[in-house]
Amino acid sequence: MSFLANEALGMTVKELIINSVIALVLIIAGIVIGKIISYFLMRIIDKARIERTPSYNFFRMLTAIIKWGVYILFLNLAISHLGIPQFTYWISGILIAIPAMVGALLLIVVGFAIAIYLKKEVEESKVESAKILSNILFFFILYVFMVFALKTALISMDTLTVNILVIILTGIIGMAIAYRAIRFKAKK
């Protein structure tokens, strides 16, 4: 067994057991620290009486993102400490994608909030055709933030692939909007 572990992993069984125990301790520490941080952030949110505002769910989501960020950080540290290069490389690739996806999600949320705010402002103005202008502005801002979110989520891909995906998604979204407009006019 010792020969097999030494040949396959480049370490003895004793080193593997020690590294596994340290990795397990790191994972447990990450879970505990993540829960403590989440607890204190939720207490701050409760003391600030944010639960009565529309942004309460946003702060809860932000707290969950921070908590899971701590989990991912400690999981990555634990896996790196195992000293198994193939496994570490594979898991690190996955763990890099998760923060990119979370960043993309945050960009979409922020873009949606900005788009709704500006849409209401334009609709409340006394500009002629404000409804059409506000919808155009709304979809344009959403589109821009979606492109940035897509580029953030696909950060590990080359630029050409990301740009081709953006062009394809633009075409699909354009066709969906045109289809909806045609169906809406057909119903009248």
N, C-alpha and C positions, 0 to 999 in steps of 0.2 A: 504494500500500500504506500509506503514511504517513497519507494522508487517511482511509482506511478505519479504521485503528487509532485515529486521533485521534477520529473520529466515534463509533465503537462503544464504545471503552473510556475515552475522555477522557484519553488519554495518547499520547505519540509512540512510535514503534517502539523508539527508543533507551531510553526509560524502561521500556517493557515488557520488553525484554531484560535491563536492569539489575535490575528487580524479579524477573524469573524466575530469574536467577542467584543473587540473594540468597535467594530462596525455596528453591532447590535446596540451597544451603549450609546453611540452617536445617534442612531435612529430614535432610541427612546428619549434621549436628551432633546432632540429636535421636536418630538411630539409634545413633550412637557413644555418646552420654551414657547412653541407655537400656541399652545392652549393658554399659557399665562399671558402672552402678548394679546391674544384675542380677548381674553377676559378683561384685561385692563382697558383695551380700546372700547369694548362694549360698555364698560362702566363709565368711561368718559362721555360716550355718546348718550347714555342714559342721564347722566348728571347735567348735560347740556340741554336736555329735553328736546333732542332732535327728532324723537319718534313722532312728534306732532307735525313735522314738516314733510313735504313731498320727497325730500332728499334723504329720508331715513333709510330707504332700501338701498340707495347708492352707498351710504356709509356702511351699511351691513355688508354689501358686496365688497367694498374696499377692505373691510376687516377680514373677510374670508380670503381675499387675494393675498393679503399680508401674511395671514396664518399659513396658507398653503405655500407661499414663497419660502417661509422658514422651513416647512416640511421638506420642500424640494432641495433647499440648500443643504440641510443635514443629510438627506438621502444621498445627494451627490458626494458629500464628504465621506460618508460611510462606504459607498461603493468604491471611491478612489482609494480608500484605506485598505480595501480587500487585497489590492495588488494583483488583480486578474485583468491584464490589459485588454483582452478581447471583450470581456463583459463590461469593463469600465468605459471603453470607447462606444459600445452599443448603447448603453444606458445614458451616457453623457449626451449623445446625439438626440435622444428622446427628451431629456431634461432641458436641453436648449430650446426645443420647440415649444414647450409649455409656456415659458414667460413671453415668447413671441406671440403666442395665441392670446394670452391675457392682455398684452399690450394692444393687440389688434381689437380686442373686445372693448377695451377702455376707449380707444379712438372712436369706435362706432357709437358708444354711449355719449361721448362728448359731442361728436358731430350731430347726433340726433337731437341733443339738448339745444345746441346752437341753432340748428335748422328750425326747430319748433319755435324758439324765441324770436328769431328773425321773421318767420312766417306770420306770427301774431302781430309783430310790430308793423309789418307792411300792410296787413289786412286792416289794422286800426287806423292807418293813415288815410288821408282823403284823396289818395291818388286814383286816377281813372284806371280801371281794370286792375285794381289791387289784388283781387282774388287770383287772377291768372299770374300776375307777377309774383305773388307770394308762393304759389305752387311751383313756379319755375325756380325761384330762389331756394325753396325747400329741397327739391330734388337735386339741384346743382350742388348744394352744400353736402347733402347725403352722399352724392356720387364722389365728390372730392375726398371726403373722409373715408369712404369705402375703399377708394384706391390706395390711400395712405395705409389703411388697415391691412389691405391685402399685401402691400409691399412689406409691412411690418411682420405679418404672419409668415410670409415666404422669404424671409431675409436670407435663408441659407441657399436659396436657388439663385441661379445666374440671372442677370438683368434681362436678357432676351426672353427667357421663359416667363418671367413675371410680366413683362410688357405684352407678350402674346396673350397671356391669361387675362390681363386687364382689357385688351381689345375684344377678346371673345365675350367676356362678361358685359362689356359695354353694349355689344350687339344684342346679347340676350335680353338685357334690361330694356334697351330701346324697343325691341320687338314686343316685349311684355307690355310696356306702356302703350304702344300703338294698338296692340290687340285689345287692351282694356278700353281705350278711347273708342275704337270701332264698335265694340260690344255695347258701350254706353250710348253711342249715337243710334245704334240699331234698336235699342229698347225704347227710345223716344219715338 
